[in-house]
């Protein structure tokens, strides 16, 4: 994959402006912070739910032989942008633990609610496996 970074633009922190890729596309449905073993949301608020949503995403990607290095794009839907901002440190730790130094194109949107009314974040992902 090639990161698309216009020369005159400042480099964004934590994501890429664009990604160019060629290969087999993998589309992962929106993942929330549900712990598969218990079928309940991860306890502790936004950070733990985000971490679990990322782990769930990686589990689905693994079924296609893909990993974090193949993620081209993510769409994050959060129920409270202020809560997202307040969880910055937890988000960074979860990111490093799950996705490492991979920075796909990301869209972040605040929504009025998610299918699971207790979920704080949902992430849909597109990956490209060469």
SVG drawing of the C-alpha trace seen along z (x, -y; Angstrom):
<svg xmlns="http://www.w3.org/2000/svg" viewBox="-30 -23 36 41">
<polyline fill="none" stroke="black" stroke-width="0.4" points="0.0,0.0 1.1,-3.5 0.3,-6.4 -1.0,-9.4 0.5,-12.5 0.2,-15.8 3.6,-17.5 2.2,-20.9 -0.1,-19.3 1.0,-18.8 1.3,-15.1 -1.7,-14.0 -1.2,-12.4 -2.7,-8.9 -4.1,-8.4 -3.3,-8.9 -5.0,-11.3 -5.3,-8.5 -4.1,-5.0 -3.5,-3.5 -3.7,0.3 -4.0,3.2 -5.2,6.7 -8.2,8.6 -10.6,6.3 -11.8,7.4 -14.8,5.6 -15.4,5.9 -18.8,5.0 -19.1,2.5 -17.5,4.0 -18.4,2.8 -16.6,3.7 -18.4,7.0 -16.3,9.6 -16.9,12.8 -16.7,15.1 -19.3,13.3 -21.3,11.6 -21.3,8.4 -19.6,5.1 -16.1,4.6 -16.4,2.9 -14.8,-0.4 -16.0,-2.9 -14.8,-4.2 -11.2,-3.0 -11.9,0.7 -14.8,0.8 -12.5,-0.7 -9.7,1.8 -12.2,4.7 -13.7,3.4 -10.2,3.3 -9.5,6.8 -12.8,8.0 -11.8,6.3 -8.5,8.1 -10.2,11.4 -12.4,11.0 -9.4,9.9 -7.5,12.9 -10.2,15.1 -9.0,13.5 -5.3,13.9 -5.1,10.2 -3.6,8.2 -3.4,4.6 -0.8,3.9 -3.6,4.5 -6.1,2.0 -6.6,-0.7 -9.6,-2.5 -11.7,-2.7 -14.9,-4.4 -15.3,-5.1 -18.8,-6.0 -18.8,-7.4 -21.8,-8.3 -20.0,-11.2 -17.1,-13.1 -16.1,-14.7 -15.8,-11.2 -13.6,-10.2 -11.4,-13.2 -11.1,-12.5 -10.0,-9.0 -7.0,-10.0 -4.4,-8.2 -6.5,-5.0 -7.0,-5.2 -3.3,-5.6 -2.5,-2.6 -5.2,-0.4 -3.9,-1.5 -0.3,-0.6 -1.3,2.8 -3.6,3.8 -2.6,1.9 1.0,0.9 2.5,-1.6 -0.2,-1.2 -2.1,-4.3 -5.0,-3.9 -7.3,-6.6 -9.9,-7.2 -13.3,-8.9 -14.6,-9.7 -18.3,-10.7 -20.5,-11.3 -23.8,-9.5 -27.0,-9.7 -26.8,-6.0 -25.7,-2.5 -27.6,0.7 -26.4,1.8 -27.6,-1.1 -24.8,-0.7 -22.0,-0.7 -19.9,-3.8 -18.0,-3.1 -18.4,-1.1 -15.7,-0.6 -16.1,0.6 -13.0,1.5 -11.7,2.1 -8.5,4.0 -6.6,4.9 -4.6,8.1 -1.9,8.1"/>
</svg>
